[in-house]
Amino acid sequence: QVEPSMARTVVKLAGSIAVAVLIAFFLTSTPKHQQSEHQASSSQRAPHVRIFTPTELQKYVGADGGPIYLAILGKVYDVSSGRRFYGPDAGPHYHYFAGKDGARSFVTGEGMEGRASGRDDYVEDFDNSQASGLLHWVEFYESRYPQVGLLATDGGFYTSEGVATERVRAVEKLFKRARQAAGDRDRLMREYPSCNSQWAQDAGGRVWCDGDRLPRRGRSAPADDDRCACYPPSIAAARLDLQVLDDCDAKATSCPIPP
């Protein structure tokens, strides 16, 4: 038989232990929604990426029917499915890019023509038009061919651990600027559309603008190309940098083009 006071002590002790167990459970367990979020973030981590040295990448040029890899801005793609373009028997142009990072020559053609005077992956001096051209190629390879690794070079885009260097961030800024400039050009094309034109070798032709707009040659803004565009009469008169077309009256909406 247990004394009443001892019984009360045992009950209190058992209650304290139960409370402690419950507190420990809530402190150490993870809610299901947090577990799922943690599992999702873990599954999204980048898988192991193969790192190529320039010497290793040079082995993948399609010799003896082997695979063909190329790099652009430090990312290596398997272009073996495009062997007829990049293989040894495809001619010198696209095969030039096999086994190397020839990002610059995708736009300038310097390497293919033997005119490369420095690194053929150096693109940081590109203007907006060249950067847009390079961005086209980057998006092409991203959508068409599987990426199989990264190229690590001295002063390149990635380290031997696969960490992006400052050059990657510099190119991202280059592309951002090019996209913005392309957007500005699209806006200018809508605001000041290009001249209509027709021409035949024997008869010549004409350029003209719709409505009361006047054809002028020049840049509608620094971001625009030098082109024939249609301007409202007030802007055409105020902008002294815009040129009246040859053999055309300043107030004419249509101008002849000699054969």
CORTA-V960255 format. One record per residue. RES is the residue in three letters. D_FIRST is the distance of its C-alpha to the first C-alpha in Angstrom with 2 decimals. Layout:
RES:D_FIRST
RES:D_FIRST
//
This chain:
GLN:0.00
VAL:3.84
GLU:6.65
PRO:9.30
SER:11.92
MET:10.40
ALA:9.89
ARG:13.49
THR:14.65
VAL:13.58
VAL:15.36
LYS:18.31
LEU:18.60
ALA:18.65
GLY:21.25
SER:23.34
ILE:23.47
ALA:24.62
VAL:27.26
ALA:28.46
VAL:28.84
LEU:30.82
ILE:33.04
ALA:33.77
PHE:34.68
PHE:37.13
LEU:38.62
THR:39.27
SER:40.23
THR:43.79
PRO:44.63
LYS:46.52
HIS:49.70
GLN:49.69
GLN:49.11
SER:52.08
GLU:54.21
HIS:53.37
GLN:54.16
ALA:57.39
SER:58.53
SER:57.84
SER:59.88
GLN:62.75
ARG:63.17
ALA:66.61
PRO:66.70
HIS:68.16
VAL:71.83
ARG:74.45
ILE:76.58
PHE:80.23
THR:82.65
PRO:86.30
THR:87.17
GLU:84.53
LEU:85.57
GLN:89.20
LYS:88.33
TYR:87.59
VAL:91.10
GLY:91.33
ALA:93.26
ASP:93.49
GLY:91.60
GLY:88.58
PRO:86.48
ILE:87.90
TYR:85.92
LEU:87.11
ALA:85.55
ILE:86.13
LEU:84.71
GLY:82.51
LYS:80.87
VAL:81.77
TYR:82.50
ASP:83.23
VAL:86.57
SER:87.25
SER:87.52
GLY:90.50
ARG:92.30
ARG:95.61
PHE:95.42
TYR:93.79
GLY:94.70
PRO:97.42
ASP:99.88
ALA:99.31
GLY:101.83
PRO:101.44
HIS:100.07
TYR:96.46
HIS:96.09
TYR:96.55
PHE:93.00
ALA:91.38
GLY:89.40
LYS:89.52
ASP:88.69
GLY:91.95
ALA:90.62
ARG:93.73
SER:96.16
PHE:94.52
VAL:96.23
THR:99.15
GLY:100.11
GLU:100.91
GLY:99.28
MET:100.74
GLU:104.16
GLY:103.83
ARG:103.89
ALA:100.41
SER:100.88
GLY:97.24
ARG:93.73
ASP:93.80
ASP:90.33
TYR:91.37
VAL:91.37
GLU:90.39
ASP:94.02
PHE:94.29
ASP:95.52
ASN:93.88
SER:96.03
GLN:95.29
ALA:91.57
SER:91.57
GLY:93.30
LEU:90.74
LEU:87.87
HIS:89.41
TRP:89.23
VAL:85.66
GLU:84.55
PHE:86.64
TYR:84.91
GLU:81.45
SER:82.07
ARG:84.11
TYR:82.77
PRO:79.34
GLN:78.43
VAL:77.61
GLY:77.07
LEU:78.32
LEU:81.28
ALA:80.67
THR:83.87
ASP:84.81
GLY:85.22
GLY:84.15
PHE:81.67
TYR:78.60
THR:77.31
SER:76.43
GLU:72.79
GLY:73.84
VAL:73.46
ALA:76.00
THR:78.48
GLU:80.27
ARG:82.99
VAL:80.69
ARG:80.03
ALA:83.75
VAL:84.64
GLU:82.03
LYS:83.79
LEU:87.11
PHE:86.00
LYS:84.57
ARG:87.93
ALA:89.81
ARG:87.73
GLN:88.37
ALA:92.08
ALA:92.18
GLY:90.63
ASP:93.25
ARG:96.01
ASP:94.76
ARG:94.81
LEU:98.32
MET:99.51
ARG:98.38
GLU:99.89
TYR:103.11
PRO:103.62
SER:105.93
CYS:109.51
ASN:110.52
SER:113.13
GLN:115.48
TRP:118.02
ALA:120.47
GLN:122.38
ASP:125.81
ALA:125.34
GLY:122.90
GLY:120.37
ARG:118.63
VAL:115.41
TRP:114.35
CYS:111.64
ASP:110.53
GLY:111.26
ASP:112.84
ARG:111.05
LEU:113.21
PRO:112.97
ARG:112.45
ARG:111.63
GLY:109.12
ARG:105.45
SER:103.81
ALA:101.24
PRO:100.53
ALA:97.92
ASP:100.45
ASP:102.98
ASP:106.70
ARG:107.71
CYS:109.84
ALA:107.79
CYS:108.51
TYR:108.32
PRO:108.90
PRO:112.38
SER:111.00
ILE:108.91
ALA:111.72
ALA:114.07
ALA:111.70
ARG:110.48
LEU:113.36
ASP:111.52
LEU:111.78
GLN:114.98
VAL:117.30
LEU:118.02
ASP:121.43
ASP:124.23
CYS:122.09
ASP:122.68
ALA:119.97
LYS:119.43
ALA:119.51
THR:116.48
SER:118.01
CYS:119.64
PRO:121.84
ILE:121.14
PRO:124.32
PRO:124.58
//
